Amino acid sequence: MHRLFYIPFALGLHSVERKKYFKGFSIFELAIAILIMVILMSILAVKFFDLAPQARQQATNSVADALNVASALNYTYYRSGSPKMVIVANCQNVTAALPPSQPMPVGYTINSLAILPGTTQTCTVVNPDGTTTATFIGRGTA
């Protein structure tokens, strides 16, 4: 009889006698231990590696940063009298200041607060599913 499938309990062997027949764990015991470890690891992986909310927030922050830089550059054009200036009268107009190679991503929305020429306004951008927001500074131009 093979040692892995040998059941000493059926033969009435005591623990001392069993030790000389068994020198390790059976395949079944190892499989159960590995299964328990896999289940625990999968629970921990879901808890610690659920990065979707952070990724959404980071994407929204990136859009707000791009709008902030575009607004600052556009305001510099306004102050220097450059023909590259875009008129910004509210927060939504800042998207026109973005370079053509990097347009506003689809689905993001911006509040429509008015911005007077030469002043600033804190504007809010919201991601497409509405779960995250970020702010940027809109600079008014005429």
Biotite code that builds the C-alpha atoms (Angstrom):
import biotite.structure as struc

atoms = struc.array([
    struc.Atom([0.000, 0.000, 0.000], chain_id="A", res_id=1, res_name="MET", atom_name="CA", element="C"),
    struc.Atom([1.355, 3.433, -0.915], chain_id="A", res_id=2, res_name="HIS", atom_name="CA", element="C"),
    struc.Atom([2.384, 5.639, 2.005], chain_id="A", res_id=3, res_name="ARG", atom_name="CA", element="C"),
    struc.Atom([0.339, 8.706, 0.903], chain_id="A", res_id=4, res_name="LEU", atom_name="CA", element="C"),
    struc.Atom([-2.934, 6.834, 0.913], chain_id="A", res_id=5, res_name="PHE", atom_name="CA", element="C"),
    struc.Atom([-2.187, 4.678, 3.930], chain_id="A", res_id=6, res_name="TYR", atom_name="CA", element="C"),
    struc.Atom([-4.549, 5.311, 6.831], chain_id="A", res_id=7, res_name="ILE", atom_name="CA", element="C"),
    struc.Atom([-2.960, 4.130, 10.054], chain_id="A", res_id=8, res_name="PRO", atom_name="CA", element="C"),
    struc.Atom([-6.078, 4.949, 12.070], chain_id="A", res_id=9, res_name="PHE", atom_name="CA", element="C"),
    struc.Atom([-7.920, 2.105, 10.385], chain_id="A", res_id=10, res_name="ALA", atom_name="CA", element="C"),
    struc.Atom([-5.186, -0.267, 11.492], chain_id="A", res_id=11, res_name="LEU", atom_name="CA", element="C"),
    struc.Atom([-5.284, 1.003, 15.065], chain_id="A", res_id=12, res_name="GLY", atom_name="CA", element="C"),
    struc.Atom([-1.682, 2.278, 15.056], chain_id="A", res_id=13, res_name="LEU", atom_name="CA", element="C"),
    struc.Atom([-0.829, 4.759, 17.758], chain_id="A", res_id=14, res_name="HIS", atom_name="CA", element="C"),
    struc.Atom([0.975, 8.062, 17.209], chain_id="A", res_id=15, res_name="SER", atom_name="CA", element="C"),
    struc.Atom([4.405, 6.560, 17.945], chain_id="A", res_id=16, res_name="VAL", atom_name="CA", element="C"),
    struc.Atom([3.876, 3.831, 15.375], chain_id="A", res_id=17, res_name="GLU", atom_name="CA", element="C"),
    struc.Atom([2.494, 6.345, 12.828], chain_id="A", res_id=18, res_name="ARG", atom_name="CA", element="C"),
    struc.Atom([5.631, 8.473, 12.998], chain_id="A", res_id=19, res_name="LYS", atom_name="CA", element="C"),
    struc.Atom([7.806, 5.746, 11.559], chain_id="A", res_id=20, res_name="LYS", atom_name="CA", element="C"),
    struc.Atom([5.477, 5.383, 8.542], chain_id="A", res_id=21, res_name="TYR", atom_name="CA", element="C"),
    struc.Atom([4.964, 9.118, 7.848], chain_id="A", res_id=22, res_name="PHE", atom_name="CA", element="C"),
    struc.Atom([7.873, 11.439, 7.127], chain_id="A", res_id=23, res_name="LYS", atom_name="CA", element="C"),
    struc.Atom([5.962, 14.507, 5.873], chain_id="A", res_id=24, res_name="GLY", atom_name="CA", element="C"),
    struc.Atom([2.645, 15.878, 4.739], chain_id="A", res_id=25, res_name="PHE", atom_name="CA", element="C"),
    struc.Atom([0.354, 14.161, 2.293], chain_id="A", res_id=26, res_name="SER", atom_name="CA", element="C"),
    struc.Atom([-0.571, 15.750, -1.032], chain_id="A", res_id=27, res_name="ILE", atom_name="CA", element="C"),
    struc.Atom([-4.080, 16.357, 0.274], chain_id="A", res_id=28, res_name="PHE", atom_name="CA", element="C"),
    struc.Atom([-2.803, 18.269, 3.325], chain_id="A", res_id=29, res_name="GLU", atom_name="CA", element="C"),
    struc.Atom([-0.513, 20.399, 1.160], chain_id="A", res_id=30, res_name="LEU", atom_name="CA", element="C"),
    struc.Atom([-3.328, 21.143, -1.275], chain_id="A", res_id=31, res_name="ALA", atom_name="CA", element="C"),
    struc.Atom([-5.617, 22.287, 1.543], chain_id="A", res_id=32, res_name="ILE", atom_name="CA", element="C"),
    struc.Atom([-2.882, 24.526, 3.013], chain_id="A", res_id=33, res_name="ALA", atom_name="CA", element="C"),
    struc.Atom([-2.177, 26.076, -0.396], chain_id="A", res_id=34, res_name="ILE", atom_name="CA", element="C"),
    struc.Atom([-5.900, 26.603, -1.011], chain_id="A", res_id=35, res_name="LEU", atom_name="CA", element="C"),
    struc.Atom([-6.281, 28.425, 2.301], chain_id="A", res_id=36, res_name="ILE", atom_name="CA", element="C"),
    struc.Atom([-3.276, 30.642, 1.493], chain_id="A", res_id=37, res_name="MET", atom_name="CA", element="C"),
    struc.Atom([-4.646, 31.471, -1.963], chain_id="A", res_id=38, res_name="VAL", atom_name="CA", element="C"),
    struc.Atom([-8.023, 32.459, -0.517], chain_id="A", res_id=39, res_name="ILE", atom_name="CA", element="C"),
    struc.Atom([-6.391, 34.696, 2.100], chain_id="A", res_id=40, res_name="LEU", atom_name="CA", element="C"),
    struc.Atom([-4.083, 36.294, -0.471], chain_id="A", res_id=41, res_name="MET", atom_name="CA", element="C"),
    struc.Atom([-6.972, 37.031, -2.835], chain_id="A", res_id=42, res_name="SER", atom_name="CA", element="C"),
    struc.Atom([-8.883, 38.764, -0.035], chain_id="A", res_id=43, res_name="ILE", atom_name="CA", element="C"),
    struc.Atom([-5.830, 40.847, 0.828], chain_id="A", res_id=44, res_name="LEU", atom_name="CA", element="C"),
    struc.Atom([-5.118, 41.645, -2.816], chain_id="A", res_id=45, res_name="ALA", atom_name="CA", element="C"),
    struc.Atom([-8.602, 43.057, -3.323], chain_id="A", res_id=46, res_name="VAL", atom_name="CA", element="C"),
    struc.Atom([-8.300, 45.156, -0.187], chain_id="A", res_id=47, res_name="LYS", atom_name="CA", element="C"),
    struc.Atom([-4.826, 46.549, -0.796], chain_id="A", res_id=48, res_name="PHE", atom_name="CA", element="C"),
    struc.Atom([-4.671, 46.711, -4.581], chain_id="A", res_id=49, res_name="PHE", atom_name="CA", element="C"),
    struc.Atom([-7.987, 48.347, -5.410], chain_id="A", res_id=50, res_name="ASP", atom_name="CA", element="C"),
    struc.Atom([-6.417, 51.373, -7.048], chain_id="A", res_id=51, res_name="LEU", atom_name="CA", element="C"),
    struc.Atom([-9.306, 52.477, -9.253], chain_id="A", res_id=52, res_name="ALA", atom_name="CA", element="C"),
    struc.Atom([-10.440, 55.366, -7.000], chain_id="A", res_id=53, res_name="PRO", atom_name="CA", element="C"),
    struc.Atom([-6.896, 56.703, -6.734], chain_id="A", res_id=54, res_name="GLN", atom_name="CA", element="C"),
    struc.Atom([-6.445, 56.396, -10.488], chain_id="A", res_id=55, res_name="ALA", atom_name="CA", element="C"),
    struc.Atom([-9.667, 58.325, -11.145], chain_id="A", res_id=56, res_name="ARG", atom_name="CA", element="C"),
    struc.Atom([-8.586, 61.098, -8.761], chain_id="A", res_id=57, res_name="GLN", atom_name="CA", element="C"),
    struc.Atom([-5.145, 61.279, -10.326], chain_id="A", res_id=58, res_name="GLN", atom_name="CA", element="C"),
    struc.Atom([-6.650, 61.548, -13.812], chain_id="A", res_id=59, res_name="ALA", atom_name="CA", element="C"),
    struc.Atom([-8.928, 64.380, -12.658], chain_id="A", res_id=60, res_name="THR", atom_name="CA", element="C"),
    struc.Atom([-5.967, 66.116, -10.996], chain_id="A", res_id=61, res_name="ASN", atom_name="CA", element="C"),
    struc.Atom([-4.011, 65.838, -14.250], chain_id="A", res_id=62, res_name="SER", atom_name="CA", element="C"),
    struc.Atom([-6.815, 67.486, -16.223], chain_id="A", res_id=63, res_name="VAL", atom_name="CA", element="C"),
    struc.Atom([-7.035, 70.283, -13.634], chain_id="A", res_id=64, res_name="ALA", atom_name="CA", element="C"),
    struc.Atom([-3.244, 70.784, -13.770], chain_id="A", res_id=65, res_name="ASP", atom_name="CA", element="C"),
    struc.Atom([-3.331, 71.038, -17.560], chain_id="A", res_id=66, res_name="ALA", atom_name="CA", element="C"),
    struc.Atom([-6.129, 73.624, -17.349], chain_id="A", res_id=67, res_name="LEU", atom_name="CA", element="C"),
    struc.Atom([-4.200, 75.576, -14.721], chain_id="A", res_id=68, res_name="ASN", atom_name="CA", element="C"),
    struc.Atom([-1.075, 75.731, -16.910], chain_id="A", res_id=69, res_name="VAL", atom_name="CA", element="C"),
    struc.Atom([-3.112, 76.655, -19.999], chain_id="A", res_id=70, res_name="ALA", atom_name="CA", element="C"),
    struc.Atom([-4.862, 79.428, -18.057], chain_id="A", res_id=71, res_name="SER", atom_name="CA", element="C"),
    struc.Atom([-1.552, 80.823, -16.745], chain_id="A", res_id=72, res_name="ALA", atom_name="CA", element="C"),
    struc.Atom([0.028, 80.761, -20.202], chain_id="A", res_id=73, res_name="LEU", atom_name="CA", element="C"),
    struc.Atom([-3.042, 82.410, -21.723], chain_id="A", res_id=74, res_name="ASN", atom_name="CA", element="C"),
    struc.Atom([-2.926, 85.126, -19.058], chain_id="A", res_id=75, res_name="TYR", atom_name="CA", element="C"),
    struc.Atom([0.735, 85.755, -19.957], chain_id="A", res_id=76, res_name="THR", atom_name="CA", element="C"),
    struc.Atom([-0.344, 86.178, -23.579], chain_id="A", res_id=77, res_name="TYR", atom_name="CA", element="C"),
    struc.Atom([-3.057, 88.600, -22.421], chain_id="A", res_id=78, res_name="TYR", atom_name="CA", element="C"),
    struc.Atom([-0.599, 90.725, -20.406], chain_id="A", res_id=79, res_name="ARG", atom_name="CA", element="C"),
    struc.Atom([1.917, 90.842, -23.262], chain_id="A", res_id=80, res_name="SER", atom_name="CA", element="C"),
    struc.Atom([-0.694, 91.631, -25.940], chain_id="A", res_id=81, res_name="GLY", atom_name="CA", element="C"),
    struc.Atom([0.032, 88.455, -27.898], chain_id="A", res_id=82, res_name="SER", atom_name="CA", element="C"),
    struc.Atom([-2.365, 87.407, -30.666], chain_id="A", res_id=83, res_name="PRO", atom_name="CA", element="C"),
    struc.Atom([-2.230, 83.863, -29.241], chain_id="A", res_id=84, res_name="LYS", atom_name="CA", element="C"),
    struc.Atom([-4.474, 84.987, -26.343], chain_id="A", res_id=85, res_name="MET", atom_name="CA", element="C"),
    struc.Atom([-7.916, 83.378, -25.995], chain_id="A", res_id=86, res_name="VAL", atom_name="CA", element="C"),
    struc.Atom([-10.765, 85.302, -24.347], chain_id="A", res_id=87, res_name="ILE", atom_name="CA", element="C"),
    struc.Atom([-11.639, 83.741, -20.972], chain_id="A", res_id=88, res_name="VAL", atom_name="CA", element="C"),
    struc.Atom([-14.831, 85.098, -19.403], chain_id="A", res_id=89, res_name="ALA", atom_name="CA", element="C"),
    struc.Atom([-15.771, 81.995, -17.383], chain_id="A", res_id=90, res_name="ASN", atom_name="CA", element="C"),
    struc.Atom([-14.198, 78.756, -16.207], chain_id="A", res_id=91, res_name="CYS", atom_name="CA", element="C"),
    struc.Atom([-15.388, 76.767, -19.226], chain_id="A", res_id=92, res_name="GLN", atom_name="CA", element="C"),
    struc.Atom([-13.563, 79.129, -21.630], chain_id="A", res_id=93, res_name="ASN", atom_name="CA", element="C"),
    struc.Atom([-10.217, 77.932, -20.236], chain_id="A", res_id=94, res_name="VAL", atom_name="CA", element="C"),
    struc.Atom([-10.531, 74.780, -22.366], chain_id="A", res_id=95, res_name="THR", atom_name="CA", element="C"),
    struc.Atom([-10.020, 76.938, -25.478], chain_id="A", res_id=96, res_name="ALA", atom_name="CA", element="C"),
    struc.Atom([-6.560, 77.815, -24.150], chain_id="A", res_id=97, res_name="ALA", atom_name="CA", element="C"),
    struc.Atom([-5.462, 74.169, -24.186], chain_id="A", res_id=98, res_name="LEU", atom_name="CA", element="C"),
    struc.Atom([-3.082, 73.329, -27.049], chain_id="A", res_id=99, res_name="PRO", atom_name="CA", element="C"),
    struc.Atom([-4.670, 71.574, -30.041], chain_id="A", res_id=100, res_name="PRO", atom_name="CA", element="C"),
    struc.Atom([-2.445, 68.549, -29.450], chain_id="A", res_id=101, res_name="SER", atom_name="CA", element="C"),
    struc.Atom([-3.921, 68.123, -25.944], chain_id="A", res_id=102, res_name="GLN", atom_name="CA", element="C"),
    struc.Atom([-7.648, 68.890, -26.062], chain_id="A", res_id=103, res_name="PRO", atom_name="CA", element="C"),
    struc.Atom([-9.999, 68.570, -23.105], chain_id="A", res_id=104, res_name="MET", atom_name="CA", element="C"),
    struc.Atom([-10.706, 64.865, -22.452], chain_id="A", res_id=105, res_name="PRO", atom_name="CA", element="C"),
    struc.Atom([-14.225, 63.738, -23.327], chain_id="A", res_id=106, res_name="VAL", atom_name="CA", element="C"),
    struc.Atom([-16.742, 63.635, -20.489], chain_id="A", res_id=107, res_name="GLY", atom_name="CA", element="C"),
    struc.Atom([-15.049, 65.985, -18.029], chain_id="A", res_id=108, res_name="TYR", atom_name="CA", element="C"),
    struc.Atom([-17.163, 68.971, -16.981], chain_id="A", res_id=109, res_name="THR", atom_name="CA", element="C"),
    struc.Atom([-16.179, 72.374, -15.628], chain_id="A", res_id=110, res_name="ILE", atom_name="CA", element="C"),
    struc.Atom([-18.303, 74.749, -13.583], chain_id="A", res_id=111, res_name="ASN", atom_name="CA", element="C"),
    struc.Atom([-19.256, 77.988, -15.339], chain_id="A", res_id=112, res_name="SER", atom_name="CA", element="C"),
    struc.Atom([-18.250, 80.668, -12.849], chain_id="A", res_id=113, res_name="LEU", atom_name="CA", element="C"),
    struc.Atom([-17.679, 84.121, -14.383], chain_id="A", res_id=114, res_name="ALA", atom_name="CA", element="C"),
    struc.Atom([-14.132, 85.501, -14.436], chain_id="A", res_id=115, res_name="ILE", atom_name="CA", element="C"),
    struc.Atom([-13.582, 89.227, -14.906], chain_id="A", res_id=116, res_name="LEU", atom_name="CA", element="C"),
    struc.Atom([-10.589, 90.365, -17.000], chain_id="A", res_id=117, res_name="PRO", atom_name="CA", element="C"),
    struc.Atom([-7.428, 90.533, -14.932], chain_id="A", res_id=118, res_name="GLY", atom_name="CA", element="C"),
    struc.Atom([-8.892, 88.512, -12.028], chain_id="A", res_id=119, res_name="THR", atom_name="CA", element="C"),
    struc.Atom([-8.762, 84.882, -10.975], chain_id="A", res_id=120, res_name="THR", atom_name="CA", element="C"),
    struc.Atom([-11.439, 82.380, -10.034], chain_id="A", res_id=121, res_name="GLN", atom_name="CA", element="C"),
    struc.Atom([-11.173, 78.929, -8.463], chain_id="A", res_id=122, res_name="THR", atom_name="CA", element="C"),
    struc.Atom([-12.793, 76.587, -10.955], chain_id="A", res_id=123, res_name="CYS", atom_name="CA", element="C"),
    struc.Atom([-13.796, 72.946, -10.489], chain_id="A", res_id=124, res_name="THR", atom_name="CA", element="C"),
    struc.Atom([-13.418, 70.088, -12.955], chain_id="A", res_id=125, res_name="VAL", atom_name="CA", element="C"),
    struc.Atom([-15.433, 66.863, -12.488], chain_id="A", res_id=126, res_name="VAL", atom_name="CA", element="C"),
    struc.Atom([-14.519, 63.497, -13.999], chain_id="A", res_id=127, res_name="ASN", atom_name="CA", element="C"),
    struc.Atom([-16.971, 61.725, -16.373], chain_id="A", res_id=128, res_name="PRO", atom_name="CA", element="C"),
    struc.Atom([-18.609, 59.515, -13.739], chain_id="A", res_id=129, res_name="ASP", atom_name="CA", element="C"),
    struc.Atom([-18.892, 62.389, -11.244], chain_id="A", res_id=130, res_name="GLY", atom_name="CA", element="C"),
    struc.Atom([-16.985, 60.676, -8.434], chain_id="A", res_id=131, res_name="THR", atom_name="CA", element="C"),
    struc.Atom([-13.899, 62.893, -8.267], chain_id="A", res_id=132, res_name="THR", atom_name="CA", element="C"),
    struc.Atom([-13.260, 66.628, -8.552], chain_id="A", res_id=133, res_name="THR", atom_name="CA", element="C"),
    struc.Atom([-10.210, 68.873, -8.701], chain_id="A", res_id=134, res_name="ALA", atom_name="CA", element="C"),
    struc.Atom([-9.724, 72.613, -8.762], chain_id="A", res_id=135, res_name="THR", atom_name="CA", element="C"),
    struc.Atom([-7.686, 74.930, -10.930], chain_id="A", res_id=136, res_name="PHE", atom_name="CA", element="C"),
    struc.Atom([-7.219, 78.699, -11.141], chain_id="A", res_id=137, res_name="ILE", atom_name="CA", element="C"),
    struc.Atom([-8.961, 80.356, -14.071], chain_id="A", res_id=138, res_name="GLY", atom_name="CA", element="C"),
    struc.Atom([-7.503, 83.732, -15.109], chain_id="A", res_id=139, res_name="ARG", atom_name="CA", element="C"),
    struc.Atom([-9.782, 86.167, -16.869], chain_id="A", res_id=140, res_name="GLY", atom_name="CA", element="C"),
    struc.Atom([-8.864, 87.893, -20.102], chain_id="A", res_id=141, res_name="THR", atom_name="CA", element="C"),
    struc.Atom([-10.748, 90.274, -22.358], chain_id="A", res_id=142, res_name="ALA", atom_name="CA", element="C"),
])
